[in-house]
Amino acid sequence: MNQSLIEAKTDILLIFDEIENISPKTAASRHWRDEEDSLFLWQTLRAYFQNPSKHRVTFCFVGTNPHLFELPKIVGIDNPVSLFAPKTFIPMLTMAETREMITRLGYFMGLDFGDTVVGHIHNRFGGHPFFIRQFCSQIHRRISLARPREVSLAVCEETERDVTLDITGYLDEILSTLKAFYPEEHEMLEMLARGDKDSFREMAEYSPYFVEHLIGYGIAVRRDDDYEFAFDAVATAVEKNLSNSVQMSLEAKRAEISKRRNRIEEEIRSSLFRWARKLSAEEWKTAFAASISEARKRELGSLTITAAFSRRSSPLNFSEMLKFVQKADESAIDGVSASDISAAMDLINKKRIDAHAKDIGELEYGQLIRAFELLESVFLPPE
C-alpha cells in the first residue's frame, strides 16, 4: 500500500468500513484492541494525510462506534486521529424518505407497500433506517414467493409480533455498547425509563456531549426542550435491562463503599508485594523515596517490603499506594491500562463518603461503583 500511495497519479479516497474491528478497546483481536498495531496504523496514515503533495489522500471511516476518534491516547501515546474526522450519524428518516426507501426495497422484492403500511412502519420505528430495513426484510421472508403482491397491514402487524426478539437483540447490542463505552449516557437512558426527565435534562445541560450518541444512534429524540425514546421498542429494551437496584439509602451507600474499598485495598497490597519483591534493594529504596512525602518518611522510617504491603497492617494509606501502582506498570492486564487503574483509585480515594460523613449523588455513586468494578477485575482473584 505504501508504494501505491507514493506513485498515485490522482487523488485517493480510502474507505474503512466496520472501523470498530481495528480500533482500541473495541476490536476483537488483541493486537488491535490492546497493543500498538492500531497506533502504528493511524500514525502512518496520518503522515500520508498531512504530507503536502500534488495528489491528496482522503479518508472515510464507517462503523457503529466512533470511540476511536474520541480517545485522547492509545496505549499511553497521543492518539494521532483524536478528533481527526467529523462524526456524522445517519439521521432518522422523514416520512417522505421512509416512503422512498421502502418503495425502492419493495420494487426489488416484488412487494407493494401502500401509504397506510408505510405510515405504520414509519411510526413504529420512528424513521430509524436500520430497523425499517430489517423489518421489511422480515416481511419479505414471511410472504409467499407469488409476486408481485401488496403488503397488507395485517401481515405487517403479524410480522411485528414475530420479530420482537430480533429487534430486541439488535437493541441490546446497542445498549451494551453504550454501557461499556458511554456509561453516563446509559445511565441517562435508565433515567428516561424511570420517568426521571428532570435528571436527564440536567445531565444534558451539564454536557450536551452526553446526548450526542443517544440521538445519533437513534434511540432518543429531542422535541423542543423535552427528550423521549425514539420508538416504543427502545423503551421496552431499556426497561428490560433497567438496573433492579433501587435508590440506596446514604447509610447503605457508605457501607457498600467501605466494604469494597477495604477488600480491594488488601488485594492491591498483595499485588504490590509481588511486584516489589522483584526489585533490588536499591530499586525499592528509590521507589519508596519517590512515592512517600518527606513528612511521611519521617513518620514511617525505613519500611521493608513486607511491612509496607502487609495485607492487614500496612501503614500506607490509599493515596500512597496509588503512587506505587503508578510505578508498577505490570499491574495493567487484559486491556486495562495503568492510567485507567490510577484514575479509578484516585476517584475512590476522593469519594470516601464513609470516612468523611458526606453524601453522594446517584450519578457520582454509579461512577464510583464502576471504578470499583474496574479495580476488582484487575486485582481480585476469581470466585
C-alpha positions as CSV (number, residue, x, y, z in Angstrom):
1,M,0.0,0.0,0.0
2,N,2.9,2.4,0.8
3,Q,4.3,2.3,-2.8
4,S,0.8,2.6,-4.3
5,L,0.2,5.8,-2.4
6,I,3.6,7.2,-3.3
7,E,3.1,6.5,-7.1
8,A,-0.5,7.6,-7.2
9,K,-1.2,10.0,-10.1
10,T,-4.6,11.1,-8.9
11,D,-6.5,11.9,-5.6
12,I,-7.2,8.8,-3.5
13,L,-10.2,8.1,-1.3
14,L,-9.7,5.3,1.3
15,I,-12.8,4.0,2.9
16,F,-12.5,1.9,6.1
17,D,-15.7,0.0,6.9
18,E,-16.5,-1.5,10.3
19,I,-13.8,0.6,11.8
20,E,-14.5,-0.7,15.3
21,N,-12.9,-4.0,14.3
22,I,-9.4,-2.4,14.2
23,S,-9.9,0.2,16.9
24,P,-8.5,0.2,20.5
25,K,-10.8,-1.3,23.2
26,T,-13.4,-2.4,20.6
27,A,-11.5,-4.7,18.3
28,A,-12.0,-8.5,18.7
29,S,-8.2,-9.2,18.1
30,R,-5.9,-8.4,21.0
31,H,-3.2,-6.9,18.8
32,W,-5.7,-4.2,17.6
33,R,-7.6,-3.9,20.9
34,D,-4.8,-3.7,23.5
35,E,-1.5,-3.5,21.7
36,E,0.2,-1.0,19.4
37,D,-1.0,-2.0,16.0
38,S,-3.8,0.5,15.9
39,L,-1.4,3.3,17.0
40,F,1.1,2.4,14.3
41,L,-1.6,2.2,11.5
42,W,-3.1,5.6,12.3
43,Q,0.3,7.3,12.8
44,T,1.3,6.1,9.3
45,L,-2.0,7.1,7.6
46,R,-1.9,10.5,9.3
47,A,1.6,11.1,7.9
48,Y,0.2,10.5,4.4
49,F,-2.7,12.8,5.0
50,Q,-0.5,15.6,6.3
51,N,2.2,15.2,3.6
52,P,1.9,18.0,1.1
53,S,1.9,16.5,-2.3
54,K,0.4,17.0,-5.7
55,H,-2.3,14.5,-5.1
56,R,-4.5,14.3,-2.0
57,V,-5.2,11.2,0.2
58,T,-8.6,11.4,1.9
59,F,-10.1,9.0,4.4
60,C,-13.7,8.0,5.2
61,F,-14.4,5.9,8.3
62,V,-17.6,3.9,8.6
63,G,-18.8,1.9,11.6
64,T,-21.1,1.7,14.6
65,N,-18.8,3.1,17.2
66,P,-16.9,6.4,17.0
67,H,-14.8,5.6,20.1
68,L,-11.5,5.6,18.1
69,F,-11.8,9.4,17.4
70,E,-12.8,10.2,21.0
71,L,-9.8,8.6,22.7
72,P,-7.1,11.1,23.7
73,K,-4.5,8.4,23.9
74,I,-3.7,4.9,22.6
75,V,-1.6,2.7,24.8
76,G,-0.4,5.9,26.6
77,I,0.6,7.7,23.4
78,D,-1.3,10.7,21.9
79,N,-4.0,9.4,19.6
80,P,-3.0,10.5,16.1
81,V,-6.6,10.5,15.0
82,S,-8.2,12.1,18.1
83,L,-11.0,14.4,16.7
84,F,-9.5,13.7,13.3
85,A,-12.7,13.2,11.5
86,P,-16.1,14.9,12.0
87,K,-18.7,12.5,13.2
88,T,-21.9,12.1,11.1
89,F,-24.6,9.8,12.3
90,I,-27.2,8.5,9.9
91,P,-30.3,10.7,10.7
92,M,-33.8,9.4,11.3
93,L,-35.8,9.4,8.1
94,T,-38.6,11.7,7.3
95,M,-41.9,10.2,6.2
96,A,-41.1,11.1,2.6
97,E,-37.7,9.4,2.9
98,T,-39.2,6.3,4.6
99,R,-41.7,6.0,1.7
100,E,-38.9,6.4,-0.9
101,M,-36.7,3.7,0.8
102,I,-39.5,1.2,1.4
103,T,-40.8,1.7,-2.2
104,R,-37.3,1.0,-3.6
105,L,-36.9,-2.0,-1.4
106,G,-40.3,-3.3,-2.3
107,Y,-39.6,-2.9,-6.0
108,F,-36.7,-5.4,-5.8
109,M,-38.7,-7.8,-3.6
110,G,-41.8,-7.7,-5.8
111,L,-43.8,-6.2,-2.9
112,D,-46.0,-3.1,-3.0
113,F,-46.1,-1.2,0.3
114,G,-49.1,1.1,0.4
115,D,-49.2,4.5,2.1
116,T,-51.1,3.1,5.2
117,V,-48.4,0.4,5.7
118,V,-45.6,2.8,5.1
119,G,-47.0,5.2,7.6
120,H,-47.4,2.4,10.2
121,I,-43.8,1.2,9.7
122,H,-42.5,4.8,9.9
123,N,-44.4,5.5,13.2
124,R,-43.5,2.1,14.6
125,F,-39.8,2.7,14.3
126,G,-39.6,6.5,14.4
127,G,-38.0,6.6,11.0
128,H,-34.9,4.6,12.1
129,P,-33.4,3.4,8.8
130,F,-31.7,0.3,10.2
131,F,-34.8,-1.1,11.9
132,I,-37.1,-0.3,9.0
133,R,-34.8,-2.2,6.6
134,Q,-34.7,-5.2,9.0
135,F,-38.4,-5.1,9.3
136,C,-39.0,-5.0,5.6
137,S,-36.7,-8.0,5.2
138,Q,-38.7,-9.9,7.7
139,I,-41.9,-9.2,5.8
140,H,-40.2,-10.4,2.6
141,R,-39.3,-13.7,4.3
142,R,-42.8,-14.4,5.6
143,I,-44.7,-13.7,2.3
144,S,-45.0,-16.4,-0.3
145,L,-43.0,-16.3,-3.5
146,A,-46.1,-15.5,-5.6
147,R,-45.0,-12.0,-6.5
148,P,-45.8,-9.2,-7.1
149,R,-48.3,-8.6,-4.3
150,E,-49.4,-5.9,-2.0
151,V,-48.3,-6.0,1.7
152,S,-51.3,-5.7,4.0
153,L,-51.5,-4.1,7.4
154,A,-52.4,-7.4,8.9
155,V,-49.2,-9.0,7.6
156,C,-47.3,-6.0,8.9
157,E,-48.8,-6.5,12.4
158,E,-48.2,-10.3,12.4
159,T,-44.5,-9.7,11.5
160,E,-44.2,-7.3,14.4
161,R,-45.2,-10.0,16.8
162,D,-42.8,-12.5,15.4
163,V,-39.7,-10.3,15.1
164,T,-39.7,-8.8,18.6
165,L,-36.8,-11.0,19.7
166,D,-34.7,-10.0,16.6
167,I,-35.3,-6.3,17.2
168,T,-34.6,-6.6,20.9
169,G,-31.4,-8.4,20.1
170,Y,-30.1,-5.5,18.0
171,L,-31.2,-3.0,20.6
172,D,-29.5,-5.0,23.4
173,E,-26.2,-4.8,21.4
174,I,-26.6,-1.0,21.1
175,L,-27.3,-0.7,24.8
176,S,-24.3,-2.9,25.7
177,T,-22.1,-0.7,23.6
178,L,-23.3,2.4,25.4
179,K,-22.9,0.7,28.8
180,A,-19.3,-0.3,28.0
181,F,-18.1,2.9,26.3
182,Y,-20.5,5.7,27.4
183,P,-21.8,4.7,30.9
184,E,-23.1,8.1,31.7
185,E,-25.3,8.0,28.6
186,H,-26.6,4.6,29.6
187,E,-27.5,5.9,33.0
188,M,-29.4,8.7,31.3
189,L,-31.4,6.1,29.4
190,E,-32.3,4.5,32.7
191,M,-33.4,7.9,34.0
192,L,-35.7,8.2,31.0
193,A,-37.1,4.7,31.6
194,R,-37.8,5.6,35.2
195,G,-39.6,8.8,34.1
196,D,-36.9,11.0,35.7
197,K,-36.8,13.5,32.9
198,D,-35.6,16.4,35.2
199,S,-32.3,14.5,35.9
200,F,-32.0,13.6,32.2
201,R,-32.3,17.3,31.2
202,E,-29.9,18.3,34.0
203,M,-27.3,15.9,32.6
204,A,-27.9,17.1,29.0
205,E,-27.5,20.7,30.1
206,Y,-24.3,19.8,32.0
207,S,-22.8,18.3,28.9
208,P,-24.6,18.2,25.6
209,Y,-21.9,15.6,24.6
210,F,-23.7,13.1,26.7
211,V,-26.8,13.1,24.5
212,E,-24.8,13.1,21.2
213,H,-24.7,9.3,20.9
214,L,-28.2,8.7,22.2
215,I,-29.6,10.9,19.4
216,G,-27.0,9.7,16.9
217,Y,-27.8,6.0,17.4
218,G,-31.5,6.9,17.0
219,I,-32.6,5.7,20.4
220,A,-33.6,9.1,21.9
221,V,-35.1,12.2,20.3
222,R,-35.4,15.8,21.3
223,R,-38.7,17.6,20.8
224,D,-38.4,21.2,21.9
225,D,-36.9,21.1,25.4
226,D,-38.0,17.6,26.1
227,Y,-36.4,14.2,25.4
228,E,-38.0,10.8,24.9
229,F,-37.3,7.4,23.5
230,A,-37.2,7.4,19.7
231,F,-39.8,4.5,19.5
232,D,-41.5,2.0,21.7
233,A,-39.1,-0.9,21.1
234,V,-36.3,1.1,22.6
235,A,-38.2,2.0,25.7
236,T,-39.1,-1.7,26.2
237,A,-35.5,-2.8,25.7
238,V,-34.2,-0.3,28.2
239,E,-36.8,-1.1,30.8
240,K,-36.0,-4.8,30.4
241,N,-32.3,-4.1,31.1
242,L,-33.0,-1.5,33.7
243,S,-31.0,-2.0,36.9
244,N,-33.1,-3.6,39.5
245,S,-31.3,-1.7,42.3
246,V,-33.5,0.8,44.0
247,Q,-32.3,4.1,45.3
248,M,-29.9,3.1,48.2
249,S,-30.0,4.9,51.5
250,L,-27.0,7.0,52.4
251,E,-26.1,4.5,55.1
252,A,-26.2,1.6,52.6
253,K,-24.0,3.5,50.2
254,R,-21.4,4.2,52.9
255,A,-21.4,0.6,54.0
256,E,-21.0,-0.6,50.4
257,I,-18.2,1.8,49.6
258,S,-16.3,0.9,52.8
259,K,-16.7,-2.9,52.3
260,R,-15.5,-2.7,48.7
261,R,-12.6,-0.3,49.4
262,N,-11.3,-2.4,52.2
263,R,-11.4,-5.5,50.2
264,I,-9.7,-4.0,47.1
265,E,-7.1,-2.3,49.3
266,E,-6.0,-5.7,50.7
267,E,-5.7,-7.2,47.2
268,I,-3.8,-4.2,45.9
269,R,-1.3,-4.6,48.7
270,S,-0.8,-8.2,47.8
271,S,-0.2,-7.3,44.1
272,L,2.3,-4.6,45.1
273,F,4.1,-7.0,47.4
274,R,4.6,-9.4,44.5
275,W,5.8,-6.6,42.3
276,A,8.2,-5.1,44.9
277,R,9.8,-8.5,45.7
278,K,11.2,-8.4,42.2
279,L,13.1,-5.2,42.9
280,S,16.6,-4.9,44.1
281,A,17.3,-3.3,47.5
282,E,18.4,-0.1,45.7
283,E,15.3,-0.1,43.4
284,W,13.0,-0.5,46.4
285,K,14.7,2.4,48.2
286,T,14.3,4.6,45.1
287,A,10.6,3.6,44.6
288,F,9.8,4.2,48.3
289,A,11.5,7.6,48.3
290,A,9.7,8.7,45.2
291,S,6.3,7.6,46.4
292,I,6.2,8.9,50.0
293,S,6.3,12.5,51.2
294,E,9.1,13.8,53.4
295,A,6.8,14.2,56.3
296,R,5.5,10.6,56.0
297,K,9.1,9.3,55.6
298,R,10.0,10.9,59.0
299,E,6.9,9.3,60.4
300,L,7.3,5.8,58.9
301,G,11.0,5.5,58.8
302,S,12.5,2.9,56.5
303,L,9.8,0.3,55.7
304,T,10.6,-3.2,54.5
305,I,8.6,-4.5,51.5
306,T,6.8,-6.9,53.9
307,A,5.8,-4.2,56.3
308,A,4.8,-1.8,53.5
309,F,2.5,-4.2,51.8
310,S,1.2,-6.3,54.7
311,R,-2.5,-7.2,53.8
312,R,-3.8,-6.4,57.3
313,S,-1.3,-4.0,58.9
314,S,0.2,-1.9,56.1
315,P,0.8,1.7,57.4
316,L,0.4,3.1,53.9
317,N,-2.8,5.0,53.0
318,F,-4.7,4.6,49.8
319,S,-3.2,7.7,48.1
320,E,0.3,6.4,48.8
321,M,-0.5,3.0,47.4
322,L,-1.7,4.8,44.3
323,K,1.8,6.2,43.8
324,F,3.3,2.7,43.9
325,V,0.6,1.4,41.5
326,Q,1.7,4.1,39.0
327,K,5.2,2.7,39.1
328,A,4.1,-0.9,38.8
329,D,3.1,-0.9,35.1
330,E,2.7,-4.7,35.2
331,S,-0.4,-4.3,37.2
332,A,-2.2,-3.4,33.9
333,I,-3.7,-6.6,32.4
334,D,-6.4,-7.6,30.0
335,G,-6.6,-4.3,28.2
336,V,-6.9,-2.2,31.4
337,S,-4.0,0.4,31.3
338,A,-2.1,1.7,34.3
339,S,-3.7,5.1,33.7
340,D,-7.2,3.5,33.9
341,I,-6.2,1.9,37.2
342,S,-4.7,5.1,38.6
343,A,-7.8,7.1,37.6
344,A,-10.1,4.5,39.3
345,M,-8.0,4.6,42.5
346,D,-7.9,8.4,42.5
347,L,-11.7,8.5,42.2
348,I,-12.2,6.1,45.1
349,N,-9.8,8.0,47.2
350,K,-11.6,11.3,46.6
351,K,-15.1,9.9,47.2
352,R,-14.6,8.5,50.7
353,I,-18.0,9.5,51.9
354,D,-17.9,6.7,54.5
355,A,-14.9,8.3,56.2
356,H,-16.0,11.9,55.9
357,A,-19.7,11.6,56.6
358,K,-20.6,13.1,53.2
359,D,-23.5,12.4,50.8
360,I,-23.1,11.3,47.2
361,G,-25.5,11.7,44.2
362,E,-26.7,8.8,42.1
363,L,-24.5,9.7,39.1
364,E,-21.4,10.0,41.2
365,Y,-22.2,6.8,43.1
366,G,-22.6,5.0,39.7
367,Q,-19.1,6.3,38.6
368,L,-17.6,5.1,41.9
369,I,-19.1,1.6,41.6
370,R,-17.7,1.4,38.0
371,A,-14.3,2.4,39.4
372,F,-14.5,-0.4,42.0
373,E,-15.6,-2.9,39.3
374,L,-12.6,-2.0,37.1
375,L,-10.1,-2.5,40.0
376,E,-11.9,-5.7,41.1
377,S,-11.5,-7.1,37.5
378,V,-7.7,-6.5,37.8
379,F,-6.8,-7.3,41.4
380,L,-9.4,-9.7,42.8
381,P,-8.9,-13.4,42.2
382,P,-11.8,-15.3,40.5
383,E,-14.5,-16.6,42.8
